């Protein structure tokens, strides 16, 4: 599928546009949340244009101002940067109407008023598509916010609400918010109300909205929030349903641990986040112990029959909206280009978090808003240039996209691994090619290192520099250096 050769770029929209953390209070109609700020779309049908009084009301509630230019259109101004960086897919964190951070949804049919309107986002997707960039949205289906329109109906009508079975509710108890009933929240977070995904009405509602997202916005896939919590039968139905909308519609699960094949298979997700490698990527450099990440990669993708995930294409990343930015996580800034080389060179496909491509810093303990900032404009640095080069190499290398994994040289501070493709796992992925072998070499030390090993050939082209590399007499790696050698036949 298309994602296997892609370079992803993650944007957290509410932070990207500098939106206020708290949304305006929700108002409801019979079908969902009422939006005053512009034409709204509920269940796929546009509503009437609001009156000026309604618009003024929206603009004064909690001092939230809705710019006529629509904040989400800011993405359009970044498209040249994305093209130069080599991005082929943008993954947007939540964009739909929510209470605060996006993961507490109020209405799956409305773009968050702090971002703009459905029409605004439609244009953003169109412009990205014109640039050859696909669009993946955050599908937050395990839970909704307390402001979700159906939960609001239960709060008002209790037993008499037709939506009481949309959630896991007991009228024999009470909630922390004194609702007059108890309900299940996600992992003890009661501002995130868990949906009952065994309820056909809930599933039909979600599928209705996904169909609208494809028909109206023309999205290309979904990243499934907390996929490890989702009902497995729901996932199977979701896979079958989305295949009817677009044959190559991507389902990318957020998975943290466990056997990824339980969720990533022919019936459920196509791929998932490779959190199992995330910690090893940065701690291998911080502890100067490359054994950690390479042994994890051997476990996952190595040549042995017991390797866990051979043949799967998982999303690799060095940071995202939930964790400390990599420039703050690495002890040595000289390791930044090296860790990106490792992330782009390992099996899977990489995702770059907005701002991290030029070394933006933020720590998790400073709070989520610090991880999700607003940047006036993109920056271009040596690191950005390096990532752009990696993206171009990755997208055009069958070995890096589909090849096997084998460790060649491994010490505490150096690693060299092989990616080999022989044309049987990606038929026709590159016209005229049926074999490619690439070595990825990294020296994390502050001294020169000479690697001696059987390269299986005499010379290679370093795809990072374009220079010929001769293996005779050993391969010299300068301090804090990396190389991607395309081997001669």
C-alpha positions as CSV (number, residue, x, y, z in Angstrom):
1,X,0.0,0.0,0.0
2,X,0.9,3.6,-0.4
3,X,1.9,4.2,3.2
4,X,4.7,1.7,3.0
5,X,6.8,4.1,0.9
6,X,5.7,7.2,2.6
7,X,7.3,9.8,4.9
8,X,4.7,11.1,7.3
9,X,4.5,14.5,9.0
10,X,2.4,15.0,12.2
11,X,0.6,18.2,12.9
12,X,-1.3,18.8,16.2
13,X,-3.8,21.3,14.7
14,X,-5.1,23.1,17.9
15,X,-1.5,23.8,19.0
16,X,-0.4,24.5,15.4
17,X,-2.8,27.4,15.1
18,X,-2.4,28.7,18.6
19,X,-6.0,27.9,19.6
20,X,-7.2,28.5,23.2
21,X,-7.1,25.4,25.3
22,X,-10.8,25.7,26.4
23,X,-13.4,25.7,23.7
24,X,-16.6,27.8,23.9
25,X,-19.5,26.1,25.7
26,X,-21.4,23.8,23.4
27,X,-24.9,24.4,22.4
28,X,-27.0,21.6,21.0
29,X,-29.7,20.8,18.4
30,X,-31.5,17.6,17.9
31,X,-28.7,16.1,15.8
32,X,-25.6,17.2,17.5
33,X,-23.6,20.3,18.5
34,X,-24.7,23.6,17.1
35,X,-22.0,25.7,15.5
36,X,-22.6,29.5,15.4
37,X,-19.3,30.5,13.8
38,X,-19.9,29.6,10.2
39,X,-21.8,27.1,8.1
40,X,-21.8,23.8,10.1
41,X,-22.2,20.3,8.8
42,X,-24.1,17.8,10.8
43,X,-24.5,14.2,9.6
44,X,-23.1,15.3,6.3
45,X,-25.7,18.0,5.6
46,X,-24.8,21.7,5.7
47,X,-26.9,23.8,8.0
48,X,-28.2,27.3,7.3
49,X,-25.9,30.3,7.7
50,X,-26.0,31.7,11.2
51,X,-27.4,35.1,12.1
52,X,-25.0,37.9,12.9
53,X,-26.2,37.8,16.5
54,X,-25.2,34.2,16.7
55,X,-21.9,34.9,15.2
56,X,-21.3,37.8,17.6
57,X,-22.2,35.5,20.5
58,X,-19.7,32.9,19.4
59,X,-16.9,35.4,19.1
60,X,-17.5,36.8,22.6
61,X,-17.9,33.5,24.6
62,X,-14.7,33.0,26.6
63,X,-12.9,35.5,24.4
64,X,-12.5,33.0,21.6
65,X,-12.1,34.8,18.3
66,X,-12.7,33.1,15.0
67,X,-10.6,34.7,12.3
68,X,-12.2,35.3,8.9
69,X,-9.2,33.7,7.4
70,X,-9.8,30.4,9.4
71,X,-6.8,29.3,11.5
72,X,-6.6,25.8,9.9
73,X,-5.8,27.4,6.5
74,X,-2.4,28.2,8.0
75,X,-1.5,24.6,6.9
76,X,-1.7,25.8,3.3
77,X,1.1,28.2,3.8
78,X,3.3,25.4,5.1
79,X,2.8,23.2,2.0
80,X,6.0,24.5,0.2
81,X,7.9,23.5,3.4
82,X,6.4,20.0,3.4
83,X,7.2,19.6,-0.3
84,X,10.8,20.6,0.2
85,X,11.1,18.3,3.3
86,X,9.9,15.4,1.2
87,X,6.6,14.7,3.1
88,X,4.2,12.4,1.3
89,X,1.4,12.2,4.0
90,X,0.2,14.5,6.8
91,X,-1.3,13.0,9.9
92,X,-3.5,15.5,11.7
93,X,-4.2,15.0,15.4
94,X,-7.8,15.7,16.3
95,X,-9.6,18.3,14.2
96,X,-13.3,17.8,15.2
97,X,-15.3,19.8,17.7
98,X,-14.1,19.0,21.2
99,X,-14.1,20.3,24.8
100,X,-10.4,21.1,25.1
101,X,-7.5,19.1,23.6
102,X,-9.3,17.4,20.8
103,X,-9.5,13.9,22.2
104,X,-12.7,14.8,24.1
105,X,-14.9,15.0,21.0
106,X,-18.3,16.8,21.0
107,X,-19.3,16.1,17.4
108,X,-17.6,13.9,14.8
109,X,-19.4,15.9,12.0
110,X,-17.9,19.4,12.8
111,X,-14.4,20.8,12.4
112,X,-13.5,22.4,15.7
113,X,-14.7,26.0,15.7
114,X,-11.2,27.0,16.9
115,X,-9.8,25.8,13.7
116,X,-12.4,27.0,11.2
117,X,-15.2,25.3,9.3
118,X,-15.7,22.1,7.4
119,X,-15.3,24.1,4.2
120,X,-12.0,25.5,5.4
121,X,-10.6,22.0,6.2
122,X,-11.9,20.7,2.8
123,X,-9.8,23.3,1.1
124,X,-6.7,22.3,3.2
125,X,-7.1,18.7,2.1
126,X,-7.6,19.7,-1.5
127,X,-4.4,21.8,-1.5
128,X,-2.4,19.0,0.1
129,X,-3.7,16.5,-2.4
130,X,-2.7,18.9,-5.2
131,X,0.8,18.8,-3.8
132,X,0.8,15.0,-3.8
133,X,0.4,14.7,-0.1
134,X,-2.1,12.3,1.4
135,X,-4.2,13.1,4.6
136,X,-4.7,10.9,7.6
137,X,-7.0,12.0,10.5
138,X,-7.1,11.0,14.1
139,X,-10.0,8.6,14.6
140,X,-10.9,8.9,18.3
141,X,-13.5,6.2,18.7
142,X,-12.8,4.7,22.2
143,X,-14.2,7.7,24.0
144,X,-15.8,11.1,23.6
145,X,-15.9,14.3,25.7
146,X,-18.5,15.1,28.3
147,X,-19.6,17.7,25.8
148,X,-20.5,15.0,23.3
149,X,-24.1,15.7,22.1
150,X,-25.4,12.2,22.9
151,X,-23.9,12.2,26.4
152,X,-25.4,15.7,27.0
153,X,-28.8,14.1,26.1
154,X,-28.2,11.4,28.8
155,X,-27.3,14.1,31.3
156,X,-30.6,15.9,30.7
157,X,-33.0,12.9,30.3
158,X,-31.2,10.2,32.3
159,X,-33.2,6.9,31.9
160,X,-35.4,8.5,29.2
161,X,-32.5,9.3,26.9
162,X,-32.4,7.1,23.7
163,X,-28.6,7.3,23.9
164,X,-28.1,5.9,27.4
165,X,-26.8,2.6,25.9
166,X,-24.2,4.4,23.8
167,X,-22.1,4.5,26.9
168,X,-21.2,2.2,29.8
169,X,-23.6,3.7,32.4
170,X,-25.0,2.6,35.7
171,X,-27.9,4.5,37.3
172,X,-27.1,2.9,40.6
173,X,-24.1,5.1,41.2
174,X,-22.9,8.7,40.7
175,X,-20.0,10.3,38.8
176,X,-17.3,12.6,40.1
177,X,-19.3,15.3,38.3
178,X,-22.5,14.5,40.2
179,X,-24.4,13.6,37.0
180,X,-26.8,11.3,38.9
181,X,-25.3,8.2,37.2
182,X,-21.9,6.4,37.0
183,X,-20.1,5.9,33.7
184,X,-16.9,4.4,32.6
185,X,-14.1,6.7,31.6
186,X,-10.9,5.9,29.7
187,X,-8.3,4.6,32.1
188,X,-9.9,6.5,35.0
189,X,-10.1,9.8,33.1
190,X,-13.7,10.8,33.5
191,X,-13.6,13.7,31.1
192,X,-13.2,11.0,28.5
193,X,-16.5,9.0,28.3
194,X,-16.0,5.5,27.0
195,X,-18.3,4.6,24.1
196,X,-20.1,1.3,23.9
197,X,-18.6,-0.1,20.6
198,X,-20.8,-3.2,20.9
199,X,-23.9,-1.0,20.3
200,X,-24.9,-1.0,16.6
201,X,-26.3,2.5,16.8
202,X,-22.9,3.8,18.0
203,X,-21.0,1.9,15.3
204,X,-23.4,3.1,12.6
205,X,-23.0,6.7,13.8
206,X,-19.2,6.5,13.6
207,X,-19.3,4.8,10.2
208,X,-21.7,7.5,9.0
209,X,-19.2,10.2,10.0
210,X,-16.3,8.3,8.4
211,X,-18.2,8.0,5.1
212,X,-18.8,11.8,5.3
213,X,-15.1,12.4,6.0
214,X,-14.2,10.4,2.9
215,X,-17.0,11.8,0.7
216,X,-16.6,15.4,1.7
217,X,-13.0,15.9,2.8
218,X,-11.5,13.0,0.7
219,X,-9.2,11.7,3.5
220,X,-6.9,8.8,2.9
221,X,-6.8,7.0,6.2
222,X,-7.2,7.1,10.0
223,X,-4.8,6.9,12.9
224,X,-6.8,5.1,15.6
225,X,-6.3,6.6,19.0
226,X,-5.7,4.0,21.8
227,X,-6.3,1.2,19.3
228,X,-5.2,-1.3,22.1
229,X,-8.5,-0.3,23.9
230,X,-10.8,-0.8,20.9
231,X,-13.2,-3.7,20.7
232,X,-11.6,-6.2,18.3
233,X,-15.0,-6.9,16.5
234,X,-15.4,-3.2,16.0
235,X,-11.9,-3.1,14.4
236,X,-12.8,-5.9,12.0
237,X,-16.0,-4.2,11.0
238,X,-14.1,-0.9,10.6
239,X,-11.6,-2.5,8.3
240,X,-14.3,-4.1,6.1
241,X,-16.3,-0.9,6.0
242,X,-13.4,1.5,5.1
243,X,-12.3,-0.9,2.3
244,X,-15.6,-0.1,0.6
245,X,-14.9,3.6,0.7
246,X,-11.3,3.5,-0.7
247,X,-9.5,0.3,-1.5
248,X,-6.2,1.6,0.0
249,X,-7.8,3.4,3.0
250,X,-5.2,3.2,5.8
251,X,-6.0,2.1,9.4
252,X,-3.0,3.0,11.6
253,X,-3.4,1.9,15.2
254,X,-1.8,3.6,18.2
255,X,-0.2,0.6,20.0
256,X,2.2,0.9,22.9
257,X,3.2,-2.7,23.8
258,X,2.2,-6.3,23.4
259,X,2.0,-8.5,20.2
260,X,1.3,-6.0,17.5
261,X,0.0,-8.8,15.2
262,X,-3.0,-9.1,17.5
263,X,-4.1,-5.7,16.0
264,X,-2.1,-5.5,12.8
265,X,-3.3,-8.2,10.4
266,X,-5.5,-8.8,7.4
267,X,-8.7,-8.2,9.4
268,X,-7.9,-5.1,11.5
269,X,-5.2,-2.5,11.2
270,X,-2.7,-2.2,8.3
271,X,0.0,-0.8,10.6
272,X,0.7,0.7,14.0
273,X,3.0,3.0,16.0
274,X,6.3,1.2,16.8
275,X,6.5,2.3,20.5
276,X,8.5,-0.8,21.2
277,X,11.4,0.8,19.4
278,X,10.8,4.4,20.5
279,X,12.6,4.3,23.8
280,X,15.5,2.3,22.4
281,X,16.1,4.9,19.7
282,X,17.0,7.7,22.1
283,X,18.3,5.7,25.0
284,X,20.8,3.9,22.8
285,X,22.5,7.2,22.1
286,X,22.1,8.6,25.7
287,X,23.5,5.4,27.2
288,X,26.0,4.9,24.4
289,X,24.6,1.4,24.0
290,X,23.6,0.7,20.4
291,X,22.9,-2.9,21.4
292,X,19.5,-1.8,22.8
293,X,17.9,-0.6,19.7
294,X,19.6,-3.1,17.3
295,X,18.6,-6.1,19.4
296,X,15.0,-4.7,19.5
297,X,15.1,-4.5,15.7
298,X,16.5,-8.0,15.4
299,X,13.7,-9.2,17.7
300,X,11.1,-7.4,15.5
301,X,12.5,-7.8,11.9
302,X,15.5,-10.1,12.0
303,X,16.2,-13.0,9.7
304,X,15.2,-15.7,12.2
305,X,11.8,-17.4,12.0
306,X,11.0,-16.3,15.5
307,X,11.3,-12.6,14.7
308,X,8.1,-11.0,15.7
309,X,7.0,-8.6,13.0
310,X,8.8,-9.5,9.8
311,X,6.8,-8.3,6.8
312,X,4.9,-5.6,8.8
313,X,5.4,-2.0,8.0
314,X,5.2,-0.1,11.3
315,X,5.5,3.7,11.9
316,X,8.8,4.7,13.3
317,X,9.2,8.0,15.2
318,X,11.6,9.8,17.6
319,X,8.9,12.0,19.1
320,X,5.3,13.0,18.8
321,X,2.6,15.1,20.6
322,X,2.6,12.9,23.7
323,X,6.3,12.6,24.5
324,X,9.4,14.9,25.1
325,X,10.7,16.3,21.8
326,X,13.8,14.6,20.6
327,X,16.0,17.7,20.8
328,X,15.3,17.8,24.5
329,X,15.5,14.1,25.0
330,X,19.0,13.5,23.6
331,X,22.0,14.3,25.8
332,X,24.2,15.2,22.9
333,X,22.9,17.5,20.1
334,X,25.4,15.9,17.7
335,X,23.3,12.8,17.8
336,X,20.2,14.5,16.3
337,X,21.0,13.7,12.6
338,X,22.1,10.2,13.6
339,X,18.9,9.3,15.3
340,X,16.9,10.4,12.3
341,X,19.1,8.4,10.1
342,X,18.4,5.3,12.2
343,X,14.6,6.0,12.2
344,X,14.5,6.4,8.4
345,X,16.9,3.5,7.8
346,X,15.1,0.9,10.1
347,X,12.2,-1.2,8.8
348,X,8.9,0.6,8.6
349,X,8.0,4.2,7.6
350,X,9.0,7.3,9.5
351,X,6.9,10.1,10.9
352,X,8.3,13.6,11.7
353,X,6.6,15.8,14.3
354,X,6.1,19.4,13.3
355,X,8.9,21.6,14.5
356,X,11.2,18.8,15.4
357,X,12.7,18.8,12.0
358,X,14.6,22.0,12.9
359,X,15.3,20.9,16.5
360,X,12.4,22.5,18.5
361,X,12.6,21.6,22.2
362,X,10.0,20.8,24.9
363,X,9.7,18.4,27.7
364,X,6.7,16.3,28.7
365,X,6.9,17.3,32.3
366,X,6.3,20.9,31.2
367,X,2.8,19.9,30.2
368,X,1.2,18.8,26.9
369,X,0.6,22.4,25.7
370,X,4.4,22.9,25.6
371,X,4.7,19.8,23.3
372,X,2.1,21.2,21.0
373,X,3.1,24.8,20.3
374,X,2.3,27.4,17.6
375,X,5.2,28.3,15.3
376,X,4.9,31.4,13.2
377,X,6.5,29.8,10.3
378,X,8.7,26.8,9.5
379,X,12.4,26.9,9.9
380,X,15.1,25.4,7.7
381,X,18.4,24.3,9.3
382,X,21.1,21.7,8.7
383,X,19.0,19.2,10.5
384,X,16.0,20.0,8.3
385,X,18.2,19.6,5.2
386,X,19.5,16.2,6.5
387,X,15.9,15.0,7.1
388,X,14.9,16.1,3.6
389,X,17.8,14.1,2.1
390,X,16.8,11.1,4.2
391,X,13.2,11.4,2.9
392,X,14.3,11.5,-0.7
393,X,16.5,8.4,-0.2
394,X,13.8,6.5,1.7
395,X,11.1,7.1,-0.9
396,X,13.3,5.9,-3.7
397,X,14.9,2.9,-2.1
398,X,13.1,-0.5,-2.4
399,X,15.6,-1.9,0.2
400,X,14.7,0.7,2.8
401,X,11.0,0.4,2.1
402,X,10.7,-3.4,1.8
403,X,14.0,-5.0,2.6
404,X,15.0,-7.5,5.2
405,X,17.0,-6.5,8.3
406,X,20.4,-7.9,9.3
407,X,22.9,-6.5,11.9
408,X,26.4,-6.4,10.3
409,X,28.6,-4.5,12.9
410,X,27.6,-3.7,16.4
411,X,29.5,-2.1,19.3
412,X,28.4,0.1,22.1
413,X,28.8,3.3,20.0
414,X,28.6,2.1,16.4
415,X,26.2,0.1,14.3
416,X,26.0,-1.0,10.7
417,X,23.0,-2.9,9.5
418,X,21.9,-4.2,6.1
419,X,18.6,-3.8,4.3
420,X,18.2,-6.2,1.3
421,X,15.4,-6.3,-1.2
422,X,15.2,-9.0,-3.9
423,X,12.0,-8.0,-5.6
424,X,9.7,-10.6,-4.1
425,X,8.0,-8.5,-1.5
426,X,7.2,-5.4,-3.5
427,X,6.4,-6.4,-7.0
428,X,6.9,-3.5,-9.4
429,X,7.5,-1.0,-6.6
430,X,10.3,0.5,-8.7
431,X,10.3,0.0,-12.4
432,X,13.4,-1.8,-13.7
433,X,14.6,-2.9,-10.3
434,X,14.6,-6.3,-8.8
435,X,17.5,-6.2,-6.3
436,X,19.0,-3.6,-4.0
437,X,21.2,-3.8,-1.0
438,X,21.8,-0.9,1.4
439,X,24.0,-0.6,4.5
440,X,23.1,2.0,7.1
441,X,26.2,3.0,9.3
442,X,26.2,5.1,12.4
443,X,29.1,6.2,14.6
444,X,27.8,7.9,17.8
445,X,31.3,8.3,19.3
446,X,33.3,11.5,19.4
447,X,36.2,9.7,17.7
448,X,36.9,8.2,14.3
449,X,36.0,4.5,14.0
450,X,37.2,2.0,11.3
451,X,34.8,-0.9,10.7
452,X,36.2,-4.1,9.2
453,X,33.6,-6.5,7.8
454,X,32.8,-8.5,4.7
455,X,30.8,-6.0,2.6
456,X,30.1,-8.5,-0.1
457,X,31.3,-6.1,-2.7
458,X,34.1,-3.6,-3.3
459,X,32.4,-0.3,-3.5
460,X,29.2,1.6,-2.8
461,X,27.6,5.0,-3.3
462,X,26.9,7.0,-0.1
463,X,23.4,8.1,-0.8
464,X,23.8,11.0,1.7
465,X,26.8,12.5,0.0
466,X,26.7,11.0,-3.5
467,X,30.4,10.0,-3.1
468,X,31.9,6.6,-3.9
469,X,32.8,4.5,-0.8
470,X,35.5,1.9,-1.1
471,X,35.4,-1.0,1.4
472,X,39.1,-1.9,0.9
473,X,41.2,-1.5,4.0
474,X,38.2,-0.9,6.3
475,X,35.4,1.7,6.4
476,X,36.3,4.9,8.2
477,X,33.4,6.6,10.0
478,X,34.2,10.1,11.3
479,X,33.0,11.2,14.7
480,X,29.3,11.7,15.0
481,X,28.7,10.5,11.5
482,X,26.3,8.4,9.4
483,X,26.3,6.9,6.0
484,X,23.8,5.1,3.8
485,X,25.7,2.9,1.3
486,X,24.0,1.6,-1.7
487,X,26.1,-1.5,-2.6
488,X,27.2,-2.4,-6.0
489,X,26.0,-5.7,-7.5
